[in-house]
Amino acid sequence: MAKTRSRKPGTLTAAIFGCAGPTLLPAEREFFAKVRPAGFILFGRNIETPAQLRALVADLRKAAGVLNAPVLIDQEGGRVARLRPPHWRHPPPGAVFGRLYERDPKAAIAACRLNARLIAHELAALGIDVDCAPVLDVPQPGSHDIVGDRALAREPYAVAALGLAWCQGFAEGGVAPVIKHIPGHGRARADSHESLPEVEASWAELAAADFAPFKALADQPWAMTAHVLYTALDRSAPATTSRPIVEDVIRGHIGFTGALMSDDLSMKALAGSFEVRARECRAAGCDLALHCNGNPEEMAAVAAGAGALTGDSLKRYQAALRMRKRPKKFDAAAALDRLAGLLAPIA
């Protein structure tokens, strides 16, 4: 088991961690105080009621001694929604807005922005300030349905337009978006939770479709990598652990300037110990290592491999935090009625 080292005062570990349940365990509290993670992520296992969740969010920040630490969640809608009824609305999947876009692009953009604003309204009330959405992957024929209806559309220009609207809705509600899965998961024929997908498309094919929505939204504060092997880009490593892909594609061709986090390091697409996975993703150029399942031994190893958040990674992280805005006044009931009207033609 990797040894847990305390960080120097003011120093953060370049990792985002989950926790095991709806309240912090004493061992988790001690661990977070020692390593001071750069952020946290929440899942269904952590969620019971609004009051309980608000308390957990505050407790995570207090435990780490980082009162402005970002707290993340995957609240896309459809299959990927951690907040659900009866306490919260269940938003539609991204593909709903793509279907409307085919009929009425203007209405679809308005609906997508409004839906995101409603999600942000619920998250901000809980103290959650970063949402791992929108999905900017462009599905291709024969691809695995792990993306499926999470994708906004099948045309890059439509994904970009709807993705921008989604990001704008979040920003208006004081929540920062995480565009994912950069540089594109839409061609994958396997689920990266279970195995490593290999994509054999050429650079030209990838640039024309997969990269395009990310390039259009390259100024967003956060992005999450794809655990996908692109043979035309790097035959030896998936994007998360590939320095050529991070430097030449994500930072270079796409031009992404924000804070780059890995996808979950516990997914089976990656190999090696958790310390090695974290070290490799950081060496490739990821600013932050993401670990989600709350396993204490794995988290200790990730913390050891991720190291301290310093240099350009720290600057990008701080810049992402500064992009958070105060929510504007918002009438949620009126917004729900308007959203229902916009979506009525495809209901």
N, C-alpha and C positions, 0 to 999 in steps of 0.2 A: 504493500500500500504506500502511495506517495505521502511524504511528510508534509503536513500543513504548516506553512510558514506565515508568520504575522507580517503584514505590510508596514512599511514605514509610515509615520503620520502623514496624511494627505495623499498617499499613494494608493491607487486602485489596482485590482487584478483585472486583466483584460478578458473578462469572462462575464457571461450572463447566466444565472442559475435559476432553476426551479426549486420548489420545496415539496415536502412529502404530502402534506395534508392541509386542512383548513386553518390550522394554527401552527405556529412555529414550535418545533421541538427544542428542548434545551440545547441539544448537541448542534442543531442547525444555527441557533442563535450564537453559540460560541464560535462556530466555523465562520459564519458571515462576519463576525466582529474581527476575526483574525485576518481573513483574506480580503475583506472589503471589495466585493464584486462590483463591477461597473454598472450592473443592472440585474433585474429579476424578470422571470416570465411565469405566467399563471396558466393553469390547466383546469379541466373540469374537477379534478380531485381536490382542488383548492377552494372550490366555490360552493357555498350553501345559501347564504342570504346576503342582501345588500349591506346590512350592518356588519356582518361577519367579514365580508370581503374588504370593506373599507378599513376595518381594524387590521386585517392581515397586511394590506398594502402599506399602511402606516408602520406596522411592526417590522416589516422587511427593511424599510428605509432606516428605521431607528436601529435595528440590529447591526446593520453595516456601518452606521454612523455617516451615511450619505443621504441627507434629507432631500436632495434633488435627484437621486438616482432614478433613472427611467424604469418604469414598471410596464412590461409588455404583456400582450395577450394576442391570441389568434382569434379574432372576431371578424371573419370574412362574411359569414352568412352561409346558408345552405348546410352542407355536411360539416363545415369547419366553423363552428360557433360554440365557444365555451360558455357564454352567457345565454341562457334559454328560459322560456316560460317555466313557471308562472311569474318570476320576478322581472324578466326582461323580454323584450321583443325578439323574435327569431327572424333575422333579416333574410331576404331571398339570396340564392346563389348568384354569383357574378354573371352567369350566362343569361339570366333574365334581362339584363340591361343590353346585352348583345342582341338578343332577339328584338327588343324594341328599337335598337339602333338601325336594324335592317328596314324598319318601317318608317321611323321618324328620328333621325339622329339628334335633332335639337331636344326633343322630349326625353330621349334616352340619356343624354348628357345631364339634363336637369334632374332626372330621376336618380341617376347614379350619385350625383353630388348631394342631393337631399338625403338619400339613404345613408351615405357616409356621415353626413352631419348628424343624423339621428343616432347612429352608432357612437359617434364621438360624444354626444350629449350624455349617453348612458355611461360611457367609460369615464369621462371627466368627473362625473358625480361620485365615482368610486376611487378616484385618485390615480387611475390608470391613464398614462399619458403617451403610450406608444402602441400602435396596433400593427401586427404583422400582416398587412394588406396595403394595397391591392396586389393580386396575382397578375403579373404582366406576361405570363407564358402564353405562347401562341400555339394551340394544338394543331397537330398535323394528322393526316389519315394514318390509322394504324397505331397511334400512340396509346400508351397506357392510360386508363381512366383515373389514375391518381390525381391528375389535373382535371380532366373532364369538365363538368359544369362549374368548376371554380374559375375557369378562364372567362374573361369578359367577352371575348369574341374570337373569330378565326382569321380575321384580317388585321395585320399589324397596325394600320392607321386607326381602326376602330378601337383596338386595345389601348393605343396611346391616348386617344381622345377621351375614352371612358376612364382610363387610369388617372389622367390629369384631373378630371372632375372629381374622382374619388379622393385624391390627395387634397384638393381644394376644400371639399366638405370636411375632411378631418381637420385641416388647418383652422378653419373657421370655428371648430369646436374645441380647439386647444389640444388636439391629439396629433402626434406625428405619425406619418405613414412609413411602412417598411416595404419598398418595392421588392418583389420576389418572383421567381428564383433566378437571379442574374448569373449567367448571361442568357438563360432560357431553358426551361424544363419541358417545353411543349412537344418535342420530338421523342422524348424518352419512351421506350417500349417496355420498361420495367419500373416498379415502384422502388424508389431509392430508400424507403424505409426497410425494404427486404433484401435488396441486392443493388449492385452498381449498374445503372443503365449506361449503355454505350451508344453514342450518336455518331453516325458516319457521314453526315451531311458535310458538304464542302464549306469553306469559308464564305464563298459568295452566297450560298443558300442560307447560311446562318445570319449573315449580315443583312440580307434582304428581308428576313422575317423575324427570327428569334431576337436579334439584337435591337431591332428598330424601336420597339416601345420603350426599352430601357434607355436608349439614346435620347429619345424625346423627353424623358423624365430624369435625365442625368443630374439635375440640380436638387433632387429630393434629399432629405437629411439622412435617411437610412436605406440600406439594401441588404438582402440576404442571398447568399450564394446557393448554387445548385450543386448537389452531389451527383454530378453527371460527367462521364468521360466523353470528351469530344475528340475523336481521332484526328480531325483536321487541325486541331489547336494544340493538343498535347496528348500523345499516346500513352504516357506513363502515369498520369494523375488526373483525378476529377478536378473540376473547377475550384472547389473549396481548398484543395491542397496544391494547386498548380500556380507557381509564380508567373510563368509565361501568360496564363489566362488572366490572372489578376492584373498584371502590369500592362500587357499588350492589348487585351480585349476590354476588360472592365474599366480600368483606369485610362487606357489608351483610346481604342476605337470608340467605345461607348462614351467615355468621358465622365464617368461617375466620380463625383468629388466628395461625396458624403462618407459617413461612417459605415464600414462594410463588416457585417457579421456573418459567420458561418451559419449554415443550417444546423440542425441538431446533431451534435457529434455522436450521439448514441445510435444513430441510424445505421443499418447494416451495410449500406453502400461503402462505408469507410472501413479500413482495416487497421490493425495495430492496437496497442494499448491506448487508454484514454489520454495518458500523458503525451504519447507520440502523436495522436490525432490533433490535440490542442497545439502542440509545438509545430506540427507541419502546417496547420491552417494559418498560424501566425507568421511562420516563415514565408508562406506564399504571399502574404500581404493582407490577410484579414485583420481588421483592427480588433475584433472581438470574437472569442470562441463561445458558442452557444451550447449549453447543456441543459436538457429539459426534465429528465425523469426524477430528479431529487435523490438519486442514489448517493449516499454520503461518500463511499469509497471512490466512486467514479468522479464525483465533484472535486475531491481532494487531488486526484490525479490530473484533472483538467486544470485546476488552479496552478499546479506545479508546472504544467506544460505551457500554459498561456502566458505566464509571467506578468510583469507589471505593465500597466498602460502608460506609455511614455511616447515622446517624440511626435511624429506626424499623426500616429494613431490617436494620441491624447488630444491633439489639436482638432482632428476631425470629430472626435467624440464631443468635445466642448462646443464646437460649432453646431453640431446637431442639437445639443441641448438648448443652445441660444435661439434656435429656430422655433421653439415652442411658443405659442401665442396664447394670450388669455381668451377664453371663449367669449364670443359675442352673445348678446341677448338672443334668445331663441324660444319660439312657441312650438313645443314638440307636438302638441295635439293638432295644431293647424298644419304642421309639416307632414304628419301622418296622413291627414286627409288629402293633402295635395299629392303625396306620393301614390296613394291608392288611385287617385284620378289619372295620374300619368301612366301607371301600369295597367289600367283597366283594359286597354285594347289588346293586351296579350294574356289577360287573366284566364 
